[in-house]
Amino acid sequence: MRKEKIGTGIALTVVSMLFIASMDATGKFLSQSFPIMQILAVRFVIFFVFALAMALRLRDRGIYKSRMPGAQILRSFVLAVEVSVFILAFSLMPLADAHAIAAIAPLIGTMLAGLVLGEAIGLRRWISVAIGFIGALIIIRPGMGVMSWTALLPLVGAFLWAGYQVLSRRVSLGDRPETTALYTAFIGMIVFGLISPFYWQSATASEWGLLILNGVVGSIGHIILLKALDAAPAATLQPFNYSLLLWAILIGYIVFSDLPDMLTFVGAGIVVFGGLLASGHGRFLLRSLRR
């Protein structure tokens, strides 16, 4: 692959993480006034509009039919629960703290890929998973009374996100990305569309603007990420997904005046190092430190 393509993929990944962090921040802000189910119902309607527009551009009717409908439905339900857990976590704790814990998700995904899909992991990646969990424990600090039970929410969300990623790998063997996006958006829209009327609250014009903005920035972020993966290999881009944590710290400080404590920074650094080690980039970091 040409260097220019890899550079484009890296740039798009970092930009997509900015949009996703912005989605999380607006979701956190909205959750102070609106039920989670209402926020997600609007978000998935907008996501479905984006996904349908992408499918219509292809003019291929086969895009609407999945070869793995059962796996697609399960994957979409897992995502529905995962986004609900995360938006609840964002409403109860600082944005950066939640993302610091959630950064362990790629390592959990590595572990699940070996256990569920039978992918070869190897000793280095098992060590990286252990390092990541140590970092998460430093952030959560169980039994020390620093963080409450709410710190477990992003950890549960990380497991759900990792499971979603494993299922995504599974469905990618038979379905195109546009098909997967349609299933994800449609099922999420149906799930939250059925639940949200029981919790629905009226909104002003400005509040509707924020609800729509939340869905738009999230949809754009995921579409940009798809473009990034089209420009460069996933393994190359994986370390740059951690820019989401940096964006979350910056946005959380600017918007909510939240800043993680030193131990949270240390734990997040250990989690990120574990992720870099799993992807192979950690070895280059270690070599640089030895020089």
N, C-alpha and C positions, 0 to 999 in steps of 0.2 A: 504494500500500500504506500502511496506517495506521502512524503512528509507533510505536504500541505493539507492532505486529507486528515491526517492524525491531528495536526494543529487545529483544524476546524472542529473536529470531534471533541477535543479537549475544551475549546472555547465554548462550544454549544452546551457541553455538560455543565460547565461552571455557570453559564447563564440560566440553564434550566433549573439548577439548584436554587438560584436567586428567586425565580418565579415560585418554586415549590415552598421555599421559606416564607415568601410573601403570602402565599395561600394559607399557610399554617398561622401566620401572624393575624391575618384578617379573620380566620376562623376562631382564633383565641379571643379576639376583640368582640366578634359577634356572639360568642357563646356566653358573654356576660349579660346579654339581653334576650337572646333567642334560644329555643330548644335545639339541641344537637340534630334531631331528626329533620327539622325544618331547614337548617343550614345545609345538610347533606342532600336533601331532596332537590333543592335549587342547584347545588353543585353538580349532581349527576344528570339533571335535565340538560344543563349547559354542556356537560361532557358528552352526552349523547348527540347533541346537535353538532359538535365538532367531529365526533367519530362518524356520524352519518354523512357529513360533508366530505370527509376523507374517502369514504366508501363510494359515494356517488361519482367522485372524480375518476375512479378507476373504470367505471362502466362495465363491471364484471359481476353478473348475478351470483356466481359461485362464491363471492366474498361473504354472502349472507348465510351460508350453510357451513356448519362446523363438522369436522370429522370426529371430534371428541366432545360432543355436547355435554356429557356427564362431567368431565373434567373442567370444562369451561364454566358450567354452572357452579360447581364446588369452588373453583377458584374465585369466581365473582362474589359468592357469599362470604368467603374468607376475607376478601378485600372490604366488603361492607362492614363486617365486624371490626376489622383492623382500623379503618378510618374513624369509626365511632369511638373506639378505645383511645385513639390518639387525640382526637379533638376534645375528649373528656380530660385527658392528661394535660393538654395545653390550657384548658380552662382552670385547672387546679394548681398548676405549678409553672415556674418560669419556662419560657420557650427554650432557652439554651440548655437548661438542665434536662428537660425531656429529650431533646435531640442528642445530648451527650450520652444518655443511656441507650437511646434508640440506635446509636452508631454501631452497636454490637450486631445489628441485624445481618450484615453481610457474612459475619463469622458464623452466626447461627445457620444461615443459609448454606454455608460450606458444609457444616456438620450434617444438616438434614439431607443435602444432596448425596452424601455418602451413605446415610442410613436408609433413605427412601428410594433414591434413584440408582443406588449402587455405584456411584461415581468414585473413582480412586481419589483418596484424599492425601494420604502420605503423612509421615511423621511431622514434617514442617507445618502443615496446615492444622494438624491436631494441636500442636504446640501453640500456634497462633490463636486457635479457638480458646485454649486455656488462658492465654495472655489477655484476650478480650474480656473474658468473664472476670478475671482479677480486676481489670480496669473498671468494669461495671460495678463490682462490689465496693471499690473505693468511692465511686460516685454515690451509690445508694447508702453505704455505711450502715448495714443492718445492725440493730441493737444499740446504736450510738445515739439515737434520738435526734439526729441531725435532719434526716429526711423522713417524712411520714410514709404511711402505706401507699400514698399516691405515687411514690417513686416506682412502685411495682407496675403501674399502668403502662408506662412506655416500654418496660421490659416485656410485658405480655404482648404489647403492640409489635415489638421487635420480632418475637416468635411468630406472630401471625403474618407479619410482612415477609419474613423468611420463608414461611410455608407458602405464601402467595407467589414468591419468586420461584420456588421449586415447582409449583404447579404451572407457572408460566413457562418454565423450561419444558415441561411435559407437553403442554398444548402446542408449543412452537414446533414440535416434531410433525404435526399434522395440519396446523392452521396457519394462515398468514397473519401478520400483525394487525392488519385492518379488521379481520374477522374477530380476533381476540379483543380489540378495542371496542367493537360494536357489542359483543356479548357483555363485556365488563360494564359499559355505560348503560346498556339496556336493563340488565338485571339490577344494577344499583338504583336506577331510576324507578323501577317497579317496586323494589323492596322499600325504599324510603318514601316513595309516593303513596304506598299503602299505609305506612305507619304515621307519616307526618301530619295528616289531617287531625289526628287525636291530640296533637300538641301545637297545632298551628297558632301563631300570633300575628296580629295585624302589624304592618310595617309602614313607616313613612317613606316618602320618595327617596330621601337620602339613605335610609336603611336598606331599601330595595337596591339602591346603587351599590352598597357594600356587599349585599348578598350575591348580586350578579358579578361584581368584581372578584369575589372569592372563587366563583366557579370559572371565570374567564382566565384568571392568572394560573389556576391549577391546570386547566386544559391546555393552555399554551405551554406551560412547563413540561407536561408529559409529551406533547407533540415535539417540542424542541429536543427532548431526550431521545425520542425515536429517531430524529434526524441525526443526532450525535452518534447513535449506535449504527446508523447507516454509513457514517463517514469513517468510523474507526472501530477496531475490535473492542468488545466489552471488557476483556481483560486489561487492555490499555487504559480504558476510561474509568475503571472501578475506583482507583485511588482518588480521582477527582470528584467522586460522589461525596467525599467527606467535606467538600467545600460547603455543603448544606449546613454543617455544624457551624462553620465560620459565619455564614450569612445569618443563621439563627441567633448567634451571639450578638452580631452587629444590630440586627433589626430589633431583637429583644431589648437591647440597651437603649436604642433611639426611641422606640415606641413605648416600651413599658418600664424603662429605667431599671431593668433587671440585669444583673451581672453575676455569673457563677463565682463561687468561692474558689480558693486556690486548689483544694483537694479535688473539686469537680474538674478543674482544668487538668490536673495531673491524671485523674482517672480517664478523662476523655483522650488525653494524649496517649495513654497506654492502649486504649481501645483502638484508636486510629493506627498505632504502630502494629498492633496485632493484625489489623486489616491489610496494611501494607505488606507485612510479612507473608500473609496468606496469598496475596496476589503476586509475590515474587519481588516487589519493589523494596521490601524491607531489607533484603540482602545488600542492595546498592546503598541504602542508608547506613547500614552497619559498616560497610567498606569505607564510606566517606568519613564516618566518625573515627575510624582507626588511623586515618591519614593525618 
